[in-house]
Amino acid sequence: VASNMVVHANNRKFVSALITLDPDPVPACGPPYSDGSGISGKFIYNQKKGEFRVKGKKQAVLAPGSYCFKNVTLDDGALLTVTGPTNVTLTEKANLEGGTIRNVTHVPNNLQIRSSYKAKKTCMKLGTGAEMYAIVYAPGCRTTVKRDGDFYGMIVGRCVHFENKINFHYDEYIGVSELALKRFDWRPIATD
């Protein structure tokens, strides 16, 4: 993935040098998929197919641990809560934009969502709710982030598209060494 980003701040234009990102792929985790232990609340889970869904206005909780799913879906108004260090690995799509993921620890490292799926179409759909704390690592997926709110953490995707009024806050405590990525180096190129 090649990237050359431009940001305007305080009447100055900043541009990053053109760099190539070559993120490590995510190993596929299944099948078999997670057995469903550690999930509580109101949800639908098909272990054989690896499909996890929280319907509208329902709530589910993922206990700390590691999970492997094919797909995860949060319908409009659904709430998924994470209470401690949780890793979710997907082999295909995530449609999380209609619901809210609440990481009660407010530590992005405590919610890591990874996808081994590769597609030119959008396969990682996120919705911030009021605020979301997470690391999203989907190097083969086009990723979208919708709804007004704050995202704290990091997102790596084939491409990342922000819609609405998203405030993105990169958490420097995450670091990037494990993902073999370079940080952007901003330099001023013009002033008004």
PyMOL CGO cylinders between C-alpha atoms (Angstrom):
from pymol import cmd
from pymol.cgo import CYLINDER

trace = [
    CYLINDER, 0.00, 0.00, 0.00, 1.49, 3.35, -0.99, 0.3, 1, 1, 1, 1, 1, 1,
    CYLINDER, 1.49, 3.35, -0.99, 0.43, 6.46, 0.85, 0.3, 1, 1, 1, 1, 1, 1,
    CYLINDER, 0.43, 6.46, 0.85, 1.03, 10.18, 0.52, 0.3, 1, 1, 1, 1, 1, 1,
    CYLINDER, 1.03, 10.18, 0.52, -1.20, 12.13, 2.90, 0.3, 1, 1, 1, 1, 1, 1,
    CYLINDER, -1.20, 12.13, 2.90, -1.92, 15.85, 3.12, 0.3, 1, 1, 1, 1, 1, 1,
    CYLINDER, -1.92, 15.85, 3.12, -3.28, 17.55, 6.23, 0.3, 1, 1, 1, 1, 1, 1,
    CYLINDER, -3.28, 17.55, 6.23, -4.18, 21.22, 6.74, 0.3, 1, 1, 1, 1, 1, 1,
    CYLINDER, -4.18, 21.22, 6.74, -3.59, 22.65, 10.22, 0.3, 1, 1, 1, 1, 1, 1,
    CYLINDER, -3.59, 22.65, 10.22, -3.29, 26.22, 11.49, 0.3, 1, 1, 1, 1, 1, 1,
    CYLINDER, -3.29, 26.22, 11.49, -3.24, 27.61, 7.94, 0.3, 1, 1, 1, 1, 1, 1,
    CYLINDER, -3.24, 27.61, 7.94, -0.26, 25.39, 7.06, 0.3, 1, 1, 1, 1, 1, 1,
    CYLINDER, -0.26, 25.39, 7.06, -0.24, 22.50, 4.67, 0.3, 1, 1, 1, 1, 1, 1,
    CYLINDER, -0.24, 22.50, 4.67, 1.61, 19.36, 5.74, 0.3, 1, 1, 1, 1, 1, 1,
    CYLINDER, 1.61, 19.36, 5.74, 2.41, 16.39, 3.55, 0.3, 1, 1, 1, 1, 1, 1,
    CYLINDER, 2.41, 16.39, 3.55, 3.91, 13.06, 4.38, 0.3, 1, 1, 1, 1, 1, 1,
    CYLINDER, 3.91, 13.06, 4.38, 6.70, 11.66, 2.30, 0.3, 1, 1, 1, 1, 1, 1,
    CYLINDER, 6.70, 11.66, 2.30, 5.56, 8.89, -0.02, 0.3, 1, 1, 1, 1, 1, 1,
    CYLINDER, 5.56, 8.89, -0.02, 6.12, 5.64, 1.81, 0.3, 1, 1, 1, 1, 1, 1,
    CYLINDER, 6.12, 5.64, 1.81, 5.18, 2.07, 1.11, 0.3, 1, 1, 1, 1, 1, 1,
    CYLINDER, 5.18, 2.07, 1.11, 3.52, 0.08, 3.85, 0.3, 1, 1, 1, 1, 1, 1,
    CYLINDER, 3.52, 0.08, 3.85, 3.90, -3.67, 3.73, 0.3, 1, 1, 1, 1, 1, 1,
    CYLINDER, 3.90, -3.67, 3.73, 1.97, -4.89, 6.77, 0.3, 1, 1, 1, 1, 1, 1,
    CYLINDER, 1.97, -4.89, 6.77, 2.28, -8.47, 7.89, 0.3, 1, 1, 1, 1, 1, 1,
    CYLINDER, 2.28, -8.47, 7.89, -0.74, -10.62, 6.93, 0.3, 1, 1, 1, 1, 1, 1,
    CYLINDER, -0.74, -10.62, 6.93, -3.08, -11.97, 9.59, 0.3, 1, 1, 1, 1, 1, 1,
    CYLINDER, -3.08, -11.97, 9.59, -3.02, -15.78, 9.77, 0.3, 1, 1, 1, 1, 1, 1,
    CYLINDER, -3.02, -15.78, 9.77, -6.48, -17.33, 9.32, 0.3, 1, 1, 1, 1, 1, 1,
    CYLINDER, -6.48, -17.33, 9.32, -7.78, -18.61, 12.65, 0.3, 1, 1, 1, 1, 1, 1,
    CYLINDER, -7.78, -18.61, 12.65, -10.41, -21.11, 11.55, 0.3, 1, 1, 1, 1, 1, 1,
    CYLINDER, -10.41, -21.11, 11.55, -12.40, -23.16, 11.00, 0.3, 1, 1, 1, 1, 1, 1,
    CYLINDER, -12.40, -23.16, 11.00, -12.92, -24.49, 13.55, 0.3, 1, 1, 1, 1, 1, 1,
    CYLINDER, -12.92, -24.49, 13.55, -14.24, -21.29, 15.10, 0.3, 1, 1, 1, 1, 1, 1,
    CYLINDER, -14.24, -21.29, 15.10, -14.59, -20.32, 18.76, 0.3, 1, 1, 1, 1, 1, 1,
    CYLINDER, -14.59, -20.32, 18.76, -16.89, -22.52, 20.80, 0.3, 1, 1, 1, 1, 1, 1,
    CYLINDER, -16.89, -22.52, 20.80, -18.97, -19.62, 22.14, 0.3, 1, 1, 1, 1, 1, 1,
    CYLINDER, -18.97, -19.62, 22.14, -17.69, -19.77, 25.71, 0.3, 1, 1, 1, 1, 1, 1,
    CYLINDER, -17.69, -19.77, 25.71, -16.94, -16.33, 27.10, 0.3, 1, 1, 1, 1, 1, 1,
    CYLINDER, -16.94, -16.33, 27.10, -19.87, -14.69, 25.31, 0.3, 1, 1, 1, 1, 1, 1,
    CYLINDER, -19.87, -14.69, 25.31, -22.84, -13.63, 27.42, 0.3, 1, 1, 1, 1, 1, 1,
    CYLINDER, -22.84, -13.63, 27.42, -26.01, -11.59, 26.94, 0.3, 1, 1, 1, 1, 1, 1,
    CYLINDER, -26.01, -11.59, 26.94, -28.43, -11.61, 23.99, 0.3, 1, 1, 1, 1, 1, 1,
    CYLINDER, -28.43, -11.61, 23.99, -26.77, -12.74, 20.78, 0.3, 1, 1, 1, 1, 1, 1,
    CYLINDER, -26.77, -12.74, 20.78, -26.87, -15.29, 17.97, 0.3, 1, 1, 1, 1, 1, 1,
    CYLINDER, -26.87, -15.29, 17.97, -23.85, -17.49, 17.37, 0.3, 1, 1, 1, 1, 1, 1,
    CYLINDER, -23.85, -17.49, 17.37, -23.46, -20.30, 14.85, 0.3, 1, 1, 1, 1, 1, 1,
    CYLINDER, -23.46, -20.30, 14.85, -20.26, -22.06, 15.83, 0.3, 1, 1, 1, 1, 1, 1,
    CYLINDER, -20.26, -22.06, 15.83, -20.15, -24.25, 12.72, 0.3, 1, 1, 1, 1, 1, 1,
    CYLINDER, -20.15, -24.25, 12.72, -20.35, -21.22, 10.39, 0.3, 1, 1, 1, 1, 1, 1,
    CYLINDER, -20.35, -21.22, 10.39, -18.45, -18.87, 12.73, 0.3, 1, 1, 1, 1, 1, 1,
    CYLINDER, -18.45, -18.87, 12.73, -21.15, -16.21, 12.50, 0.3, 1, 1, 1, 1, 1, 1,
    CYLINDER, -21.15, -16.21, 12.50, -21.64, -13.95, 15.54, 0.3, 1, 1, 1, 1, 1, 1,
    CYLINDER, -21.64, -13.95, 15.54, -24.45, -11.39, 15.59, 0.3, 1, 1, 1, 1, 1, 1,
    CYLINDER, -24.45, -11.39, 15.59, -25.99, -9.00, 18.11, 0.3, 1, 1, 1, 1, 1, 1,
    CYLINDER, -25.99, -9.00, 18.11, -29.43, -7.86, 16.98, 0.3, 1, 1, 1, 1, 1, 1,
    CYLINDER, -29.43, -7.86, 16.98, -30.78, -4.33, 17.37, 0.3, 1, 1, 1, 1, 1, 1,
    CYLINDER, -30.78, -4.33, 17.37, -31.20, -3.02, 20.93, 0.3, 1, 1, 1, 1, 1, 1,
    CYLINDER, -31.20, -3.02, 20.93, -29.66, -6.22, 22.35, 0.3, 1, 1, 1, 1, 1, 1,
    CYLINDER, -29.66, -6.22, 22.35, -26.49, -6.39, 24.42, 0.3, 1, 1, 1, 1, 1, 1,
    CYLINDER, -26.49, -6.39, 24.42, -23.69, -8.94, 24.51, 0.3, 1, 1, 1, 1, 1, 1,
    CYLINDER, -23.69, -8.94, 24.51, -20.42, -9.12, 26.45, 0.3, 1, 1, 1, 1, 1, 1,
    CYLINDER, -20.42, -9.12, 26.45, -17.12, -10.68, 25.39, 0.3, 1, 1, 1, 1, 1, 1,
    CYLINDER, -17.12, -10.68, 25.39, -15.16, -11.86, 28.41, 0.3, 1, 1, 1, 1, 1, 1,
    CYLINDER, -15.16, -11.86, 28.41, -11.40, -11.25, 28.19, 0.3, 1, 1, 1, 1, 1, 1,
    CYLINDER, -11.40, -11.25, 28.19, -9.78, -13.78, 25.87, 0.3, 1, 1, 1, 1, 1, 1,
    CYLINDER, -9.78, -13.78, 25.87, -9.29, -14.66, 22.22, 0.3, 1, 1, 1, 1, 1, 1,
    CYLINDER, -9.29, -14.66, 22.22, -12.08, -15.33, 19.74, 0.3, 1, 1, 1, 1, 1, 1,
    CYLINDER, -12.08, -15.33, 19.74, -12.14, -16.59, 16.17, 0.3, 1, 1, 1, 1, 1, 1,
    CYLINDER, -12.14, -16.59, 16.17, -15.16, -15.81, 13.99, 0.3, 1, 1, 1, 1, 1, 1,
    CYLINDER, -15.16, -15.81, 13.99, -15.92, -15.83, 10.29, 0.3, 1, 1, 1, 1, 1, 1,
    CYLINDER, -15.92, -15.83, 10.29, -18.23, -12.79, 10.46, 0.3, 1, 1, 1, 1, 1, 1,
    CYLINDER, -18.23, -12.79, 10.46, -19.34, -10.38, 13.18, 0.3, 1, 1, 1, 1, 1, 1,
    CYLINDER, -19.34, -10.38, 13.18, -22.45, -8.19, 12.80, 0.3, 1, 1, 1, 1, 1, 1,
    CYLINDER, -22.45, -8.19, 12.80, -23.85, -5.53, 15.13, 0.3, 1, 1, 1, 1, 1, 1,
    CYLINDER, -23.85, -5.53, 15.13, -27.33, -4.43, 14.05, 0.3, 1, 1, 1, 1, 1, 1,
    CYLINDER, -27.33, -4.43, 14.05, -28.59, -0.86, 14.58, 0.3, 1, 1, 1, 1, 1, 1,
    CYLINDER, -28.59, -0.86, 14.58, -28.70, -0.12, 18.30, 0.3, 1, 1, 1, 1, 1, 1,
    CYLINDER, -28.70, -0.12, 18.30, -26.78, -3.26, 19.33, 0.3, 1, 1, 1, 1, 1, 1,
    CYLINDER, -26.78, -3.26, 19.33, -24.16, -3.03, 22.07, 0.3, 1, 1, 1, 1, 1, 1,
    CYLINDER, -24.16, -3.03, 22.07, -21.07, -5.21, 22.42, 0.3, 1, 1, 1, 1, 1, 1,
    CYLINDER, -21.07, -5.21, 22.42, -19.07, -4.73, 25.62, 0.3, 1, 1, 1, 1, 1, 1,
    CYLINDER, -19.07, -4.73, 25.62, -15.45, -5.69, 26.28, 0.3, 1, 1, 1, 1, 1, 1,
    CYLINDER, -15.45, -5.69, 26.28, -14.24, -5.74, 29.89, 0.3, 1, 1, 1, 1, 1, 1,
    CYLINDER, -14.24, -5.74, 29.89, -10.54, -6.64, 29.56, 0.3, 1, 1, 1, 1, 1, 1,
    CYLINDER, -10.54, -6.64, 29.56, -7.85, -7.77, 27.10, 0.3, 1, 1, 1, 1, 1, 1,
    CYLINDER, -7.85, -7.77, 27.10, -9.78, -9.21, 24.14, 0.3, 1, 1, 1, 1, 1, 1,
    CYLINDER, -9.78, -9.21, 24.14, -8.60, -10.35, 20.72, 0.3, 1, 1, 1, 1, 1, 1,
    CYLINDER, -8.60, -10.35, 20.72, -11.10, -10.95, 17.92, 0.3, 1, 1, 1, 1, 1, 1,
    CYLINDER, -11.10, -10.95, 17.92, -9.78, -12.52, 14.71, 0.3, 1, 1, 1, 1, 1, 1,
    CYLINDER, -9.78, -12.52, 14.71, -12.02, -12.73, 11.64, 0.3, 1, 1, 1, 1, 1, 1,
    CYLINDER, -12.02, -12.73, 11.64, -11.66, -14.82, 8.52, 0.3, 1, 1, 1, 1, 1, 1,
    CYLINDER, -11.66, -14.82, 8.52, -14.13, -12.66, 6.58, 0.3, 1, 1, 1, 1, 1, 1,
    CYLINDER, -14.13, -12.66, 6.58, -16.26, -9.55, 7.18, 0.3, 1, 1, 1, 1, 1, 1,
    CYLINDER, -16.26, -9.55, 7.18, -17.14, -7.34, 10.12, 0.3, 1, 1, 1, 1, 1, 1,
    CYLINDER, -17.14, -7.34, 10.12, -20.22, -5.11, 9.97, 0.3, 1, 1, 1, 1, 1, 1,
    CYLINDER, -20.22, -5.11, 9.97, -20.06, -3.13, 13.19, 0.3, 1, 1, 1, 1, 1, 1,
    CYLINDER, -20.06, -3.13, 13.19, -21.23, 0.28, 11.96, 0.3, 1, 1, 1, 1, 1, 1,
    CYLINDER, -21.23, 0.28, 11.96, -24.84, 0.01, 13.17, 0.3, 1, 1, 1, 1, 1, 1,
    CYLINDER, -24.84, 0.01, 13.17, -24.02, -0.85, 16.75, 0.3, 1, 1, 1, 1, 1, 1,
    CYLINDER, -24.02, -0.85, 16.75, -21.63, 0.29, 19.44, 0.3, 1, 1, 1, 1, 1, 1,
    CYLINDER, -21.63, 0.29, 19.44, -18.58, -1.42, 20.87, 0.3, 1, 1, 1, 1, 1, 1,
    CYLINDER, -18.58, -1.42, 20.87, -17.91, -0.34, 24.45, 0.3, 1, 1, 1, 1, 1, 1,
    CYLINDER, -17.91, -0.34, 24.45, -14.41, -1.02, 25.74, 0.3, 1, 1, 1, 1, 1, 1,
    CYLINDER, -14.41, -1.02, 25.74, -14.91, -0.22, 29.43, 0.3, 1, 1, 1, 1, 1, 1,
    CYLINDER, -14.91, -0.22, 29.43, -11.15, -0.17, 30.06, 0.3, 1, 1, 1, 1, 1, 1,
    CYLINDER, -11.15, -0.17, 30.06, -10.65, 2.80, 27.68, 0.3, 1, 1, 1, 1, 1, 1,
    CYLINDER, -10.65, 2.80, 27.68, -7.36, 1.14, 26.64, 0.3, 1, 1, 1, 1, 1, 1,
    CYLINDER, -7.36, 1.14, 26.64, -7.12, 0.47, 22.88, 0.3, 1, 1, 1, 1, 1, 1,
    CYLINDER, -7.12, 0.47, 22.88, -4.72, -2.47, 23.40, 0.3, 1, 1, 1, 1, 1, 1,
    CYLINDER, -4.72, -2.47, 23.40, -7.49, -4.25, 25.30, 0.3, 1, 1, 1, 1, 1, 1,
    CYLINDER, -7.49, -4.25, 25.30, -9.58, -4.64, 22.14, 0.3, 1, 1, 1, 1, 1, 1,
    CYLINDER, -9.58, -4.64, 22.14, -7.78, -5.93, 19.08, 0.3, 1, 1, 1, 1, 1, 1,
    CYLINDER, -7.78, -5.93, 19.08, -9.82, -6.73, 15.99, 0.3, 1, 1, 1, 1, 1, 1,
    CYLINDER, -9.82, -6.73, 15.99, -7.90, -8.47, 13.20, 0.3, 1, 1, 1, 1, 1, 1,
    CYLINDER, -7.90, -8.47, 13.20, -9.02, -9.79, 9.83, 0.3, 1, 1, 1, 1, 1, 1,
    CYLINDER, -9.02, -9.79, 9.83, -7.26, -12.21, 7.50, 0.3, 1, 1, 1, 1, 1, 1,
    CYLINDER, -7.26, -12.21, 7.50, -9.77, -11.46, 4.72, 0.3, 1, 1, 1, 1, 1, 1,
    CYLINDER, -9.77, -11.46, 4.72, -8.64, -9.85, 1.45, 0.3, 1, 1, 1, 1, 1, 1,
    CYLINDER, -8.64, -9.85, 1.45, -11.11, -7.97, -0.74, 0.3, 1, 1, 1, 1, 1, 1,
    CYLINDER, -11.11, -7.97, -0.74, -11.31, -4.86, -2.91, 0.3, 1, 1, 1, 1, 1, 1,
    CYLINDER, -11.31, -4.86, -2.91, -14.78, -4.10, -1.51, 0.3, 1, 1, 1, 1, 1, 1,
    CYLINDER, -14.78, -4.10, -1.51, -15.37, -2.87, 2.02, 0.3, 1, 1, 1, 1, 1, 1,
    CYLINDER, -15.37, -2.87, 2.02, -15.12, -5.75, 4.44, 0.3, 1, 1, 1, 1, 1, 1,
    CYLINDER, -15.12, -5.75, 4.44, -14.46, -3.94, 7.75, 0.3, 1, 1, 1, 1, 1, 1,
    CYLINDER, -14.46, -3.94, 7.75, -17.26, -1.52, 8.69, 0.3, 1, 1, 1, 1, 1, 1,
    CYLINDER, -17.26, -1.52, 8.69, -16.86, 0.30, 11.98, 0.3, 1, 1, 1, 1, 1, 1,
    CYLINDER, -16.86, 0.30, 11.98, -19.10, 2.70, 13.89, 0.3, 1, 1, 1, 1, 1, 1,
    CYLINDER, -19.10, 2.70, 13.89, -17.60, 4.71, 16.72, 0.3, 1, 1, 1, 1, 1, 1,
    CYLINDER, -17.60, 4.71, 16.72, -20.66, 5.41, 18.83, 0.3, 1, 1, 1, 1, 1, 1,
    CYLINDER, -20.66, 5.41, 18.83, -19.70, 8.24, 21.20, 0.3, 1, 1, 1, 1, 1, 1,
    CYLINDER, -19.70, 8.24, 21.20, -16.22, 6.77, 21.51, 0.3, 1, 1, 1, 1, 1, 1,
    CYLINDER, -16.22, 6.77, 21.51, -14.36, 3.61, 20.53, 0.3, 1, 1, 1, 1, 1, 1,
    CYLINDER, -14.36, 3.61, 20.53, -11.07, 2.30, 21.92, 0.3, 1, 1, 1, 1, 1, 1,
    CYLINDER, -11.07, 2.30, 21.92, -9.48, -0.36, 19.73, 0.3, 1, 1, 1, 1, 1, 1,
    CYLINDER, -9.48, -0.36, 19.73, -6.69, -1.55, 17.49, 0.3, 1, 1, 1, 1, 1, 1,
    CYLINDER, -6.69, -1.55, 17.49, -8.08, -2.62, 14.11, 0.3, 1, 1, 1, 1, 1, 1,
    CYLINDER, -8.08, -2.62, 14.11, -5.67, -4.52, 11.90, 0.3, 1, 1, 1, 1, 1, 1,
    CYLINDER, -5.67, -4.52, 11.90, -7.15, -5.59, 8.56, 0.3, 1, 1, 1, 1, 1, 1,
    CYLINDER, -7.15, -5.59, 8.56, -4.39, -5.11, 5.96, 0.3, 1, 1, 1, 1, 1, 1,
    CYLINDER, -4.39, -5.11, 5.96, -6.36, -6.83, 3.19, 0.3, 1, 1, 1, 1, 1, 1,
    CYLINDER, -6.36, -6.83, 3.19, -9.66, -5.04, 3.85, 0.3, 1, 1, 1, 1, 1, 1,
    CYLINDER, -9.66, -5.04, 3.85, -11.09, -1.74, 2.73, 0.3, 1, 1, 1, 1, 1, 1,
    CYLINDER, -11.09, -1.74, 2.73, -12.21, -0.21, 6.04, 0.3, 1, 1, 1, 1, 1, 1,
    CYLINDER, -12.21, -0.21, 6.04, -14.86, 2.44, 6.71, 0.3, 1, 1, 1, 1, 1, 1,
    CYLINDER, -14.86, 2.44, 6.71, -15.54, 4.30, 9.96, 0.3, 1, 1, 1, 1, 1, 1,
    CYLINDER, -15.54, 4.30, 9.96, -18.99, 5.92, 10.26, 0.3, 1, 1, 1, 1, 1, 1,
    CYLINDER, -18.99, 5.92, 10.26, -21.04, 7.93, 12.75, 0.3, 1, 1, 1, 1, 1, 1,
    CYLINDER, -21.04, 7.93, 12.75, -19.99, 10.98, 14.72, 0.3, 1, 1, 1, 1, 1, 1,
    CYLINDER, -19.99, 10.98, 14.72, -17.63, 10.23, 17.57, 0.3, 1, 1, 1, 1, 1, 1,
    CYLINDER, -17.63, 10.23, 17.57, -14.09, 9.64, 18.74, 0.3, 1, 1, 1, 1, 1, 1,
    CYLINDER, -14.09, 9.64, 18.74, -11.85, 6.73, 17.79, 0.3, 1, 1, 1, 1, 1, 1,
    CYLINDER, -11.85, 6.73, 17.79, -8.88, 6.08, 20.09, 0.3, 1, 1, 1, 1, 1, 1,
    CYLINDER, -8.88, 6.08, 20.09, -6.23, 3.62, 18.96, 0.3, 1, 1, 1, 1, 1, 1,
    CYLINDER, -6.23, 3.62, 18.96, -5.01, 2.56, 15.55, 0.3, 1, 1, 1, 1, 1, 1,
    CYLINDER, -5.01, 2.56, 15.55, -6.44, 1.33, 12.25, 0.3, 1, 1, 1, 1, 1, 1,
    CYLINDER, -6.44, 1.33, 12.25, -4.51, -0.47, 9.52, 0.3, 1, 1, 1, 1, 1, 1,
    CYLINDER, -4.51, -0.47, 9.52, -6.44, -1.37, 6.40, 0.3, 1, 1, 1, 1, 1, 1,
    CYLINDER, -6.44, -1.37, 6.40, -6.03, -1.81, 2.67, 0.3, 1, 1, 1, 1, 1, 1,
    CYLINDER, -6.03, -1.81, 2.67, -7.51, 1.67, 2.66, 0.3, 1, 1, 1, 1, 1, 1,
    CYLINDER, -7.51, 1.67, 2.66, -9.34, 3.52, 5.44, 0.3, 1, 1, 1, 1, 1, 1,
    CYLINDER, -9.34, 3.52, 5.44, -12.26, 5.87, 4.80, 0.3, 1, 1, 1, 1, 1, 1,
    CYLINDER, -12.26, 5.87, 4.80, -13.69, 8.14, 7.53, 0.3, 1, 1, 1, 1, 1, 1,
    CYLINDER, -13.69, 8.14, 7.53, -17.27, 9.37, 7.14, 0.3, 1, 1, 1, 1, 1, 1,
    CYLINDER, -17.27, 9.37, 7.14, -19.21, 11.91, 9.18, 0.3, 1, 1, 1, 1, 1, 1,
    CYLINDER, -19.21, 11.91, 9.18, -17.38, 13.77, 11.98, 0.3, 1, 1, 1, 1, 1, 1,
    CYLINDER, -17.38, 13.77, 11.98, -14.85, 11.28, 13.28, 0.3, 1, 1, 1, 1, 1, 1,
    CYLINDER, -14.85, 11.28, 13.28, -12.15, 12.49, 15.64, 0.3, 1, 1, 1, 1, 1, 1,
    CYLINDER, -12.15, 12.49, 15.64, -9.27, 10.04, 15.28, 0.3, 1, 1, 1, 1, 1, 1,
    CYLINDER, -9.27, 10.04, 15.28, -6.75, 9.83, 18.12, 0.3, 1, 1, 1, 1, 1, 1,
    CYLINDER, -6.75, 9.83, 18.12, -3.68, 7.68, 17.53, 0.3, 1, 1, 1, 1, 1, 1,
    CYLINDER, -3.68, 7.68, 17.53, -2.52, 6.13, 20.79, 0.3, 1, 1, 1, 1, 1, 1,
    CYLINDER, -2.52, 6.13, 20.79, 1.28, 6.44, 20.90, 0.3, 1, 1, 1, 1, 1, 1,
    CYLINDER, 1.28, 6.44, 20.90, 1.49, 3.80, 23.64, 0.3, 1, 1, 1, 1, 1, 1,
    CYLINDER, 1.49, 3.80, 23.64, 0.50, 1.19, 21.07, 0.3, 1, 1, 1, 1, 1, 1,
    CYLINDER, 0.50, 1.19, 21.07, 3.72, 1.47, 19.08, 0.3, 1, 1, 1, 1, 1, 1,
    CYLINDER, 3.72, 1.47, 19.08, 4.03, -0.03, 15.63, 0.3, 1, 1, 1, 1, 1, 1,
    CYLINDER, 4.03, -0.03, 15.63, 6.98, -2.39, 15.86, 0.3, 1, 1, 1, 1, 1, 1,
    CYLINDER, 6.98, -2.39, 15.86, 4.90, -5.57, 16.04, 0.3, 1, 1, 1, 1, 1, 1,
    CYLINDER, 4.90, -5.57, 16.04, 3.12, -4.59, 12.84, 0.3, 1, 1, 1, 1, 1, 1,
    CYLINDER, 3.12, -4.59, 12.84, 6.29, -3.64, 10.96, 0.3, 1, 1, 1, 1, 1, 1,
    CYLINDER, 6.29, -3.64, 10.96, 4.92, -0.24, 9.98, 0.3, 1, 1, 1, 1, 1, 1,
    CYLINDER, 4.92, -0.24, 9.98, 6.58, 3.15, 9.71, 0.3, 1, 1, 1, 1, 1, 1,
    CYLINDER, 6.58, 3.15, 9.71, 5.13, 6.27, 11.30, 0.3, 1, 1, 1, 1, 1, 1,
    CYLINDER, 5.13, 6.27, 11.30, 4.32, 9.16, 9.01, 0.3, 1, 1, 1, 1, 1, 1,
    CYLINDER, 4.32, 9.16, 9.01, 6.85, 11.99, 9.06, 0.3, 1, 1, 1, 1, 1, 1,
    CYLINDER, 6.85, 11.99, 9.06, 5.05, 15.28, 8.45, 0.3, 1, 1, 1, 1, 1, 1,
    CYLINDER, 5.05, 15.28, 8.45, 6.83, 18.25, 6.95, 0.3, 1, 1, 1, 1, 1, 1,
    CYLINDER, 6.83, 18.25, 6.95, 5.47, 21.71, 6.04, 0.3, 1, 1, 1, 1, 1, 1,
    CYLINDER, 5.47, 21.71, 6.04, 5.35, 22.39, 2.31, 0.3, 1, 1, 1, 1, 1, 1,
    CYLINDER, 5.35, 22.39, 2.31, 3.50, 25.72, 2.15, 0.3, 1, 1, 1, 1, 1, 1,
    CYLINDER, 3.50, 25.72, 2.15, 2.17, 28.53, 4.28, 0.3, 1, 1, 1, 1, 1, 1,
    CYLINDER, 2.17, 28.53, 4.28, -0.61, 31.01, 3.61, 0.3, 1, 1, 1, 1, 1, 1,
]
cmd.load_cgo(trace, "trace")
